[in-house]
């Protein structure tokens, strides 16, 4: 029997873990799709492609052309457009879709969070007084901070941001998680950070900065997640494998 073809929309630790779990599983024929935003992504242990699809219609065409049997949306919680495209394309091509949606971070005793709806609101929440700001939001959404040049910024991202997207007083740190709490606390103290701006991405890889901020009594401006389209969903790669196994059993 032909192995079912599985398209994984990736870019997250869950996508990477799912690829590892399926690498030696002869029951499926998986392919990992990466958006291409990271310049040097780790090479996955399964077949992969890099680049966009051209909206929901382009993705639906790809699903048909490649005879994809299943699609797993393991994109970043803030990849709002891709999530909507995936749901629409799966419906157009009549391909079952599963979403992996990691839980949001929840405040703990001692946290000083200000939750805002978007990046412009995060910039406004910094206020007028000069602050030393640690920004960990990725490299594509930094331009709004140019509207608040009174602050001093430390920006951490996997790849260096475009220079024209940066506020005037900016230090860039390129690094890839996971990070541990002790190192994060040391970094925040060494750089004399006053406030952190980040997204509610959830997961373990970058949670350490929140624990470090809690221990140091630092405030955090947290950008809330966008709304996700309705879809059957699990929280982990392990649960995704169980879902795939159940689908295979139903298929006979």
C-alpha positions in Angstrom: 0.0 0.0 0.0 1.2 3.5 -0.9 2.5 5.4 2.2 0.3 8.5 2.9 2.0 11.7 2.0 2.2 14.2 4.8 3.0 17.9 4.6 4.2 19.5 7.8 4.1 23.3 7.8 7.0 24.0 10.1 9.3 26.6 11.7 8.8 25.6 15.3 10.3 23.1 17.8 7.1 21.0 17.5 7.6 20.7 13.7 11.2 19.7 14.2 10.3 17.1 16.8 7.5 15.7 14.6 10.0 15.4 11.7 12.4 13.5 14.0 9.6 11.2 15.2 8.6 10.4 11.6 12.1 10.2 10.1 12.3 6.4 10.6 8.6 5.7 10.5 8.0 3.8 7.3 4.2 4.2 7.6 4.3 7.8 6.3 6.0 9.8 3.6 6.5 13.2 5.3 7.8 16.5 3.9 8.6 19.5 6.1 7.9 23.0 4.6 9.9 25.9 5.9 9.0 29.5 5.2 12.6 30.5 4.6 12.7 33.4 7.0 15.7 32.0 8.9 18.9 32.1 6.8 20.4 28.9 8.1 17.8 26.6 9.4 18.8 23.2 10.8 18.6 20.5 8.1 15.6 18.3 9.0 15.9 14.4 8.9 13.1 14.2 6.3 12.4 15.6 2.9 11.9 19.4 3.0 11.1 22.4 0.9 11.7 26.1 1.5 9.5 29.0 0.5 5.9 30.1 0.3 3.0 28.7 -1.7 1.2 31.8 -3.0 -1.8 32.1 -0.6 -4.5 29.5 0.1 -5.1 28.8 -3.6 -1.4 28.2 -4.2 -1.2 25.8 -1.2 -4.3 24.0 -2.4 -2.8 23.6 -5.8 0.4 22.2 -4.2 -1.6 19.7 -2.1 -3.3 18.4 -5.2 -0.2 18.4 -7.4 1.8 16.5 -4.8 -1.0 14.2 -3.9 -0.8 15.2 -0.2 -3.0 13.0 2.0 -2.6 14.9 5.3 -1.4 18.3 6.4 -0.1 19.3 9.9 0.0 23.0 10.7 3.0 23.3 13.1 3.7 26.9 12.3 4.5 29.6 14.9 1.6 30.8 17.1 2.0 34.2 15.5 2.0 32.9 11.9 -1.6 34.1 11.6 -1.8 34.4 7.8 -0.3 30.9 7.3 -2.7 29.3 9.7 -5.7 30.8 7.9 -4.2 29.8 4.6 -3.7 26.2 5.7 -7.3 25.8 6.9 -8.7 27.3 3.7 -6.4 25.3 1.4 -7.1 22.0 3.3 -10.8 22.6 2.7 -10.3 23.5 -0.9 -8.2 20.4 -1.6 -10.3 18.1 0.7 -7.2 17.2 2.7 -7.5 16.4 6.5 -5.7 19.0 8.6 -4.3 18.8 12.2 -3.0 21.9 14.0 -0.3 21.7 16.7 -1.1 24.6 19.0 1.2 24.9 22.0 -0.4 26.3 25.2 0.1 30.0 25.9 2.2 31.1 28.8 0.2 31.8 31.9 1.2 34.4 34.6 2.7 33.1 37.8 2.8 34.8 41.2 5.4 37.6 41.0 5.0 38.2 37.3 4.5 41.9 36.3 2.9 41.5 32.8 1.3 44.1 30.7 -0.6 42.3 28.0 -1.1 44.2 24.7 -2.8 43.3 21.4 0.0 44.2 19.0 3.4 45.7 18.5 2.2 49.3 18.2 0.5 48.9 21.6 3.7 47.4 23.0 5.7 50.5 22.0 3.1 52.8 23.6 3.2 50.7 26.8 6.9 51.6 27.2 5.9 55.2 28.0 8.0 58.4 27.6 10.7 57.9 30.2 14.0 56.5 28.9 14.3 52.7 29.5 16.7 49.9 28.6 14.5 47.5 26.7 15.1 43.9 25.9 13.2 42.9 22.7 12.7 39.3 21.7 10.0 39.3 19.0 11.9 38.2 15.9 13.4 40.3 13.2 10.4 41.2 11.1 8.4 43.4 13.5 10.9 45.9 14.8 10.0 49.0 12.8 7.3 50.2 15.3 10.0 50.7 17.9 11.6 53.4 15.7 8.7 55.6 16.9 10.1 55.5 20.4 13.8 56.5 19.9 14.1 57.8 23.5 14.7 54.2 24.7 17.9 52.1 24.5 17.2 48.7 22.9 18.8 45.3 23.1 17.3 43.1 20.3 17.8 39.4 20.2 16.9 37.4 17.1 18.1 34.3 15.2 19.3 36.4 12.2 20.5 40.0 12.2 17.6 42.4 11.6 17.6 44.8 8.6 19.5 47.9 9.8 16.8 50.3 8.5 14.2 48.6 10.8 16.1 49.4 14.0 15.7 52.4 16.4 18.8 54.6 16.7 20.2 53.3 20.0 20.2 49.5 19.5 22.4 46.6 20.3 21.7 43.3 18.4 22.3 39.9 19.8 22.0 36.9 17.4 21.1 33.7 19.2 18.9 30.7 18.9 17.1 29.0 21.8 16.5 27.2 24.0 17.8 29.4 26.7 18.2 28.6 30.4 17.0 30.7 33.3 20.4 31.3 34.9 21.9 32.5 31.7 18.9 34.7 31.0 19.1 36.3 34.4 22.8 37.0 34.0 22.1 38.6 30.6 19.4 40.8 31.9 21.5 42.0 34.9 24.7 42.5 32.8 22.8 44.6 30.2 20.9 46.6 32.9 17.6 45.8 31.4 14.5 47.7 32.7 11.7 46.0 30.8 11.2 43.1 28.4 9.0 43.1 25.3 8.1 39.7 23.9 5.3 37.7 22.3 3.2 35.1 24.1 4.7 32.3 22.0 4.4 29.6 24.6 6.6 26.6 24.8 9.8 25.8 26.7 12.5 27.1 24.4 12.2 30.8 25.3 10.3 30.7 28.6 13.4 31.2 30.7 13.4 34.9 30.1 10.0 35.2 31.8 11.3 33.2 34.8 14.4 35.4 35.0 12.3 38.5 34.8 10.1 37.2 37.6 13.2 36.6 39.8 14.6 40.0 39.1 11.2 41.8 39.5 11.3 43.1 36.0 8.2 44.1 34.1 7.2 42.3 30.9 5.2 43.7 28.0 3.6 40.7 26.4 2.0 40.8 23.0 -1.1 38.5 23.0 -1.6 35.9 20.3 -3.8 36.5 17.3 -7.0 34.5 16.9 -6.5 31.2 15.3 -8.9 29.6 12.8 -11.0 26.7 14.0 -9.2 23.4 13.4 -8.8 20.0 15.0 -5.7 20.5 17.2 -3.3 18.9 19.7 -0.6 20.5 21.8 2.5 18.4 21.2 4.3 16.5 18.4 3.8 13.3 20.4 0.0 13.8 20.3 0.3 14.6 16.6 1.9 11.2 16.0 -1.0 9.6 17.9 -3.5 11.4 15.7 -1.7 10.3 12.6 -1.7 6.7 13.8 -5.5 6.9 14.6 -6.1 8.3 11.1 -4.1 5.5 9.6 -6.0 2.9 11.5 -9.3 4.4 10.4 -8.1 4.3 6.8 -7.4 0.6 7.1 
